Amino acid sequence: MTLRSIGDRQLKPIGLGCMSLSHGYGTPPSEADSTALLNRALDLGHDHLDTARLYGLGRNETLIGKALKHRRQEFFLASKCGIIIDGPKRRIDCRPETIRDAVETSLTQLQTDFIDLYYLHRRDFETPIEDSVGALADLIKAGKIGAIGLSEMSADTLRRAHAEHPVAAMQTEYSLWTRNAEIAVLDTCRELGVAFVAFSPVGRGVFANGLRDPETLEEGDLRRTQLRFTPEHWPANLALVDQFNAIAAELGLPPAQLALAWVLSRGDHVHAIPGTTSIAHMEENFGSRDVTVPQAVLDRLDALINQNTVSGPRYGAAMQKTIDTEEFA
């Protein structure tokens, strides 16, 4: 597959989301195993790695810095700021002074003097987006970051931010079963020349044929708190997954590759950053960049799994209040 742009960089459309090496999906792998995966990713040809200040409360950035500082020139590095954990409380803070402090911490933990792409992890509704983007623009001028990104924000917010300073990327959850970006953000990104970076592109693992019973998930796995995995909704969603897996079998493709191929088919400005703790799965995911799926099959998938057929919202009411993306009626 041809390379795709993020800002002024040409990158492979499949990047590596690093969150699960430190955060979110139960017990993370050991430092040695994580280091081996990260180095194998670069050996394989990955050139886009994604992390955040939030992941593991800094441990993910620290891991990447320690594991890859000797290979820093080999990859495009993205991180994020704005979500703050204070004990049991979680808040969003994208004030300019908070952003400046966060970038300095990220640079230290990543053991680098430059971050290629720095995102606002969520919308801070108390701080004008223009103020937050202005602070990031100052950091570009200072040579600390290369480009500005937004995460889980609306088309309107993107337009306001882009008017303040060009935005290079919008990162939002996007997969067969999470389609919110199709309301407005995908088209707005295309119009403005902004890359769209899909996180959780295999539906938090459900389209990788790796989850049959959410009750088997470890305590602390974030999917235990998400409504689509609850007894009320999971049986209907599993039935969709089974039909999806049957289509993958018809094509002779691993399900994860089919899911990623569908995401990449949505536009030549679309990138995907699947995450995993398995080297074998990482290699399989990366291979999807060369998969071509007939349009008729993509259309079947589009009709099978979408916002009207999936059971349950992706977030509960409290979490949804922190998200700026458009919602289906």
N, C-alpha and C positions, 0 to 999 in steps of 0.2 A: 504494500500500500504506500501511496505517496505520503510525504511528510505534510504536517499541518502546522499552521502558525499559532503561536501565542506571542503577542507583541511582535517584536522583530526577530524572534527565534523560530526556526523550523524544527519541529519535533515529531517523533513517532507518535501516532494517535493513542497508543496504549501506554499510559504511565503506570507508576506504582504508588498506590495509596499505602502509607506506612503506619497508619493508626493502629491496626490490629497487632502490631508488634509490641505495643505498650498499653493498649487502652481499648475497652469497650466489649471485647468478645471473650470474657473469661480469663483464665490464667494465661498470660503472655508467654511466648517461648523464652528460653534462656538467652542471655546476652550473646553467648557463643553461637547459638543457632540463628538468632536474628542477624548477627554480623555476617554469618555465612550466606544467609538469604540476600542481604543487601549487596554483598560483593558478587554473588552469582547473578543478580539482576543486572549489574553493570557489565559483567562478562558477557551476558546474553545480548546486550544491546539497549537495555533500558536507558533512556536519556532524560526522564522526567520523574522526579521523586517529590512526593507531597507529604508534608507534615503540618504540625500546628503547635503553638504554645500550650494548648489545652491537653494534648495527648499525653497521658501518663503524668500530668502536671509537670511537664518539662522533660520527662525521661525519654520521650521519643526524639526530641531534638538532640538531647545529649547522646543517645545511641547513634544517631546518624553522624553526628560530629566525630565521635570516637571511631566508628567503624569505617568512615569514608573520607576522613580529612586528607588522606594521602591521595585521594582520587577526585578531589573537588572539581577539577576542570572537566571531568567526564560527564557531568550531568547538570541539568536545569533543576534548580532547587526552589521549591515553593513552600512557604510557611504562612501561618495565620496568627492574628491576634484579636482580642476583643471579648472572648469568653473568660470570665474570671471565676475561679472556685475559691470561696471563703468557707472552709469547713464544710458543713452540709449545704450551704447556700451557693447558688450559681447566679451570676449576674453578667450583664453585658456592658462593657465600658469601652467606648471608642473615642474618648476625648483625646485631643491632640497630645497632651502630656502623657497620657497612658500609652498611646501608640509609640511615642518616642522611647519610653522606658522599655516597652515590650520588644522593640526592634533591637535595642542594645543587648537585652537578655538573650534573644534568639541568636544573635551573632556570636555571643560568647559560648552558648551551649552547642551551637552547630560548628564551632571552631572554624569560622570563616569570617571574611571581612565584607562579604557581599551576598545578598539573597536575591535571586533572579526575579521572584514574584512574591509579593507580600499581600495577603488578603485581609480584609476585615471579615472576621469569621461569621458575624451576624450583624444585623442592623441595630444600632444603638438609637432607640427612638427619642432619647433625651438630648442627643447631640446632632446638630444638623449634619447631614451627610457631606455637605460641602466643606465643613470644618475638618472632618475626619480625612477626607480625600486630600485636602490642602496640606495636612500634616504629612501624609504619605508622599505628596509631590515634593515637599521640602526634603524628605529623605532620599528621593531620587536625585535631587540636586546635590545632596551631600555625598552621593556615591555609595550609599549603604544598601539600597535596593534598586532593582532594575525596572520594575513595573508594578502596577497596582491591580489588585483583584478584589472582587466582592464575592460573598458567599451567601446563598439563600436569600437573595433580595429580589425585589420586584422590578418589572420593566421601567416603571416610573422612577424608582430610586436609581436604577442604572443610568437613565437619561440625565438625571440631575448630577450624578457623580461624574459622568463622562463630559458634561459641560464644564465642570470645574477643572478636570484634568483627564486625558485619555485613559480609559480603563482597558487593561489587556485581557482580562478573563473574568468570567462569572462562573463560580462553582456552585452547583446545586445537585441535590439528589435527583437522579433520572434513570429510569429503567422501564421495562415493560409495565411494571405495576405502580410506578410513581410518575405521573405524566404532567404534573403541575406546570413544568417549564413550557409545555406546548400551548398554554393559554396565551402567553405573550413574550416570555423571556427568550425563547429560542429564536424567534423571528427578530426581536429587537437586537439581540447579539449579532445576528447575521447582517442586519441593516447598518449597525454601527462599526462593524469590523472587529467585534469582540469575540474571543474564543469562548466556547461553552465547554466547561469541564464537568463531566458527569461523575459524581461519587455514588457509591453503592450501585454500580451499573448491573450487577447480577442479583439485585434485590436482597441485599444482606445475606447472600449465600443461597437463597431459595432456588435460584436458577442455575446453581452449580451442582444440583443433585446431591447436596450434602446435608439436608435436614428433612427428616421425616416426622419427628416428634419433638416439638419445642420443650416438652417436659424433660428431655434429656440434656438440655442446655445447662451449663454451669450457673451457679448463683453468681450474680454480678454481670452476666451477659446481658447487654442492653436490650436484646430482643425479648427478654422475659417481661419487659415493661411496655412493649409495643403491641398495640391492639390487634394487628393482623396475625399475631402469633398466639393469641388467646384461644381457649376452647370455643368461644362464640364464633370466631371468624376463621380459624385455621383449617377446619375440614373443607370448607368451600375453596379456600386458596390452594390447598394441597391438590384438590381435584384439577384445578387449572394447571398446576405444576406438572401433574402426571401427563396431561395432554401436551404440554410444552415438551416434556422429555420424549414423548413419542415422536414428535416432529423432528427433534434432534436425532433420534435413532434412525428415522427415515433417511436423513442426510448423511448419516455416519459421522456426526460431529459430537464432540463433548458438549453437554448443555451450556456450560459457561461460555464456550466459544460462540455458540449461536446467540446467546443473550448479548454478548459484547458486539457481535457483528450487527445485530439489530440497532443497538445504540449508535454505532458509528455510521450507520446508513442514514441517520436523521439529518445529516448535513455535513459538508466538508469543513465546517468550523467546529465540529464536535470532537472532543477528546474524552477518553474514559480512564479512570484511575482505580481499577479494582485493587482491593487489598487482600492479603492472605498471610498466613503464617507457614505455609507449605511451599517449599521450593518447587515441587512437582506442579502444584496448582499455579504458581507464578509463571512457570515456563509455558503451561497450557494457555493461560490468559494472554500472555505476550504473543503467542502464536495466532491469536484471533485477528491480528492486524492484517494477515494475509488471506483471511477467509472471505470468500465471495458467496453470498446467499442469493438465490433467485428472487426477484421482486415478488413473485407470486407467493413465496414462502414468507417473506417479510410481511406481506399483506395479511396472510393467515394469522401470524403472530399478533399483528396489530389488532385484529378483530377478536382474537381469543382473550388476550389479557390487556385490560385498559381500565381507566377510572370507573367505568360502568360495570365491569365484571368482577373486579377485586372486592373482597369483603373486608370492610373496616378501614378507617382513616390511618394514615401513617403515624400520626402523633395524637396523644391525648390533648385535652383542652389547654392544660397549663403550658405544655411545651409549644403548642401551636401559637400561643400568644407571642412567643419570641421570634417567630418566623415571619419574614416579610414577603415571601413568595405569594403569588396569586393562588386562590383556592377555587376549585370547581363549585358551582352552585349545588 
